[in-house]
Amino acid sequence: MPKPRKIPQRQCLGCREHKAKRELLRIVRSPEGEITLDGRGKKPGRGAYVCPDAGCLKKVRRSHALERALNCAIPDAVYEQLEAQLPAETKALTESVSSEDDA
């Protein structure tokens, strides 16, 4: 009988809950200093995880948790860009999770 696969767990910066890695969005600071959402979880750089929920992103912004996690100052324009990208990334994340569950 095969061993059950371990599911990688990560903690959301906003709600501080541990969830499966594929259920969370990864925010990355690239080696060049650019901050973006990483939908696939493969981009190089320092990463932090947030629930695909606007409420969690607001908590992260208020508490400056993302700045501490990525070890850099984050301008308001970047937060606004992340909020704009959040709906598209959430939809893609939901579709990928549901297609993996069907398999």
WOGIVEN-V31082 format. One record per helix or strand of 2 or more residues. SS is the DSSP state (H for helix, E for strand). FROM is the first residue (numbers start at 1). TO is the last residue. If there is no record, write none. Layout:
ss=SS from=FROM to=TO
ss=SS from=FROM to=TO
//
This chain:
ss=E from=9 to=11
ss=E from=18 to=20
ss=H from=21 to=23
ss=E from=24 to=29
ss=E from=35 to=38
ss=E from=46 to=51
ss=H from=54 to=63
ss=H from=65 to=70
ss=H from=76 to=102
//
